[in-house]
Structure formats: C-alpha cells, structure tokens
Amino acid sequence: MICPILKRHVLFICGYCVEYFTNVFIIKSVKTCFGGNRTMKIFAYGIRQDEQAALREWESNHPEVEVDFTDKLLDPETAKLAKGADAVDVYQQLSYTPETLTALHELGINKMSLRNVGTDNIDFDTARRFDFSISNVAVYSPNAIAEHAAIQGARVLRQTKPLDNKIANHDLRWAPTIGREVRMQTFGIIGTGHIGRVLINILKGFGAKIVAYDVYRNPELEAEGIYVDTLDELYAQADVISLHVPSLPENYHMINAESIAKMKDDVVLINVSRGDLMDIDAIVDGLDSGKIFGLAMDVYEKEVGLFNSDWSDKEFPDAKIADLIARENVLVTPHTAFYTTKAVYEMVTQSMDASLAFIKGEETPNEVKY
Ligand SMILES: NC(=O)c1ccc[n+]([C@@H]2O[C@H](COP(=O)([O-])OP(=O)(O)OC[C@H]3O[C@@H](n4cnc5c(N)ncnc54)[C@H](O)[C@@H]3O)[C@@H](O)[C@H]2O)c1
C-alpha cells in the first residue's frame, strides 16, 4: 500500500518526465523535420520581386534563421512588423528617423543591415543612443556600374540613339550618323577606386588609350604610368571623360562651365556616379554650343522621387530631365547602372550575412563604424 503523499510525488515525477520527453524529443524532432529549428529571426523591408529569389536562397542555406519580409519600407508604423526579430534588413531612400529607430528599439531590435551603400539617411545620434549595430554593402559588383559606363559611352560614340530612331522610322540611310571608334579615343577616368579600375580594364579590351586622375593613386596603375598630375591635364587630353568619384562637398559640381571650357571640343561625358558632381546647366550649355558631343548619365542631382517611378501617363515634374531625355546625343538611364542580377544577389546575401554576424556577436567586414 503506497502512501498518498508518495503516490502524488511519483505521479508528479512521471508527469514531468512525460512532458520533458515530449518537449525535448518529440517537439524538437517535429520542429527539425519541418524547419522549425530556426532559433534566430531576420525581418527584411522593401523587398522587391527581383530580390525574393536571393532572399529565399539565403534562407534555405541558413536553416537556423527564420526570414520574413515585406515590400513596405521601414518607418515608425511598419517597424511593428519586425516584432520578434533579432535584426532587420533594409534598403530605402526614406530616412531612418529618430522615431523609426526608437520604434525598433522598443521591440528590442538594435541590429540593422542595409542592402545598399549610402548611410546618409540614418539618424546616427539616435542609433548611437540605442547602441545600433549597422552594416552596409559597400562593394556589390563594380563590374555592373563599370560595364554600364563602357556600354553607354560606346553608344554615344557610335550614335546608336539617332541611328535607332532613324531605323524605327524606316530610314535606313547611313549618313550623317557616323560613329567614332572606342579604340581611337583617349578616355579620362576621374577616380580609380573599385569602379574606375574595372572600367579601365574593360576599356583596355577595346584598345582605348587611358589617362586617369585620383587624389590617392593605385600602385598598380601608377606603375602603368596612366596617371596625370592634375584634372586640367586630363581635361586637355581626354576625348571621353568618365566620373568615378564619390559625392563629397569638395566634388560638388566638379564638372562646371570652367572645367568644360578646358576640355577638348567634341568631348563625351559619362556620369554613372552621383548627380551633384555635374552642374547640369553648364552641361546643357555645352550640348547646345556643340562643345560636348554627347552625354551618358545614370544619375541626376534631382533624381529622388523622379527615377524608378512611372511617368508614362503624366508630365515629368522637371522640365530639365524632359529636355535631356529628348536629346539625340544624351542617354539618360534612371540610376540602373547597378541593377543587375549579380549585384542584387550580392546586396541581399551580404546584408543578410552581416545581420546574422551581428546576431551571433561576430565581426563583419560590412559593419559601418560611426
Ligand atoms: N550608378 C550606380 O548605380 C552606382 C552604383 C554604385 C556606386 N556608384 C557611384 O560610383 C562612384 C564610385 O564608386 P566606387 O565604389 O568606385 O568608389 P571608391 O571609393 O572605390 O573610389 C572612389 C575614388 O575616387 C577618388 N576620389 C575622390 N574624390 C576625388 C577627386 N576629387 N578627384 C579624383 N579622385 C577622387 C578616391 O580617392 C577613390 O579612389 C561613387 O560616386 C558611387 O556613389 C554608382
């Protein structure tokens, strides 16, 4: 005969064992089978259709991480969607305001990985206050941008836009749409960082002559003897000038009426870097006077709110861009130089890797030190 107290204890211990067995073995096994062994969570904002495949691939390569996403941008309201996440992954021109960062902080989130380079839209004072770990993707595919510069520059030289227009109108005559060969040109590359260097290699393939200018010289290019000492020397020698420098106060409107006057007649200009590097009014004057043979531009000083929007059934809000797009010797692309499958893959993958490193307390080369 077992005493009632002992019986209660035996029953309690048996019950505990059953519960423990169920939790540890059965639920864990079921979770493992159905992908429920994900112990970390990353929530991604502003995910476009073209980013989804890379995101899914990253998730399947990381069974320990639950990935959820929205196409909405991160703001104080949508921050709530990240509830339960350990980190957020983002890409937007919309500012990361004190309110937005506070909303994440209130959810216990202080890890944020950007899929792009620019961090100027982050309120770093608030980020510092809440001890945010932040990463960006500084180098995703220099080739994407360099190729675009080479292709568009070659198109201007070969006059493909007027030729295509003629062909579309069933005018198949050659003249006067005669091309200039890339190999016959001297290219002036301003900025020999990641992108400028790739462009130089591409242009070498065409057989073009290169002169370059950078405030910090690359030793390998230095050994090749392609640097000139001043921008004025580059302006005097180059038939085509391509900009590959960042947007800095000292680089603001570096291409202006004064610098254009120092360039060769019939110069071709390429800007796939930042809109504010060029004084676009001075460029238009140069196009009107015939000093500038043609322009390839992927960036525009007032591009925010203009590029990556559909204007097909309404007027452009900006008469200058409408005029530039209409010109036969101007090629405008809406900041698409970066937009390749490879670059998008790298932006998604590198940012997610950085988020995971932050969660695990590991270092990432993409961390933004601020
Ligand atoms: N259109 C796009 O889709 C796209 C995508 C990525 C980057 N970008 C732009 O491309 C540009 C270059 O990017 P990167 O990755 O090659 O940068 P990077 O930092 O690797 O190289 C920039 C180089 O410019 C040099 N430099 C800075 N100011 C200079 C000046 N006044 N004169 C001469 N050299 C100067 C620096 O010393 C550096 O070597 C940046 O403006 C970036 O914003 C555009």
The ligand as a Gaussian input file, in Angstrom:
#p B3LYP/6-31G(d) Opt

LIG

0 1
 N       25.006000      54.396000     -60.703000
 C       25.069000      53.425000     -59.829000
 O       24.210000      52.517000     -59.856000
 C       26.157000      53.396000     -58.786000
 C       26.317000      52.247000     -58.010000
 C       27.371000      52.193000     -57.086000
 C       28.220000      53.284000     -56.937000
 N       28.011000      54.407000     -57.668000
 C       28.900000      55.591000     -57.512000
 O       30.146000      55.332000     -58.152000
 C       31.141000      56.199000     -57.586000
 C       32.454000      55.448000     -57.390000
 O       32.244000      54.329000     -56.544000
 P       33.469000      53.378000     -56.120000
 O       32.872000      52.190000     -55.460000
 O       34.393000      53.189000     -57.256000
 O       34.163000      54.307000     -55.027000
 P       35.603000      54.123000     -54.407000
 O       35.543000      54.757000     -53.058000
 O       36.102000      52.743000     -54.533000
 O       36.514000      55.051000     -55.343000
 C       36.383000      56.441000     -55.397000
 C       37.733000      57.033000     -55.784000
 O       37.561000      58.424000     -56.021000
 C       38.727000      59.075000     -55.541000
 N       38.407000      60.499000     -55.411000
 C       37.585000      61.102000     -54.529000
 N       37.496000      62.413000     -54.807000
 C       38.280000      62.639000     -55.910000
 C       38.585000      63.786000     -56.688000
 N       38.072000      64.983000     -56.403000
 N       39.418000      63.641000     -57.722000
 C       39.957000      62.445000     -58.024000
 N       39.699000      61.316000     -57.331000
 C       38.860000      61.421000     -56.284000
 C       39.063000      58.345000     -54.272000
 O       40.425000      58.560000     -53.899000
 C       38.786000      56.900000     -54.683000
 O       39.953000      56.270000     -55.207000
 C       30.524000      56.758000     -56.312000
 O       30.078000      58.074000     -56.558000
 C       29.304000      55.887000     -56.085000
 O       28.306000      56.576000     -55.400000
 C       27.011000      54.479000     -58.596000

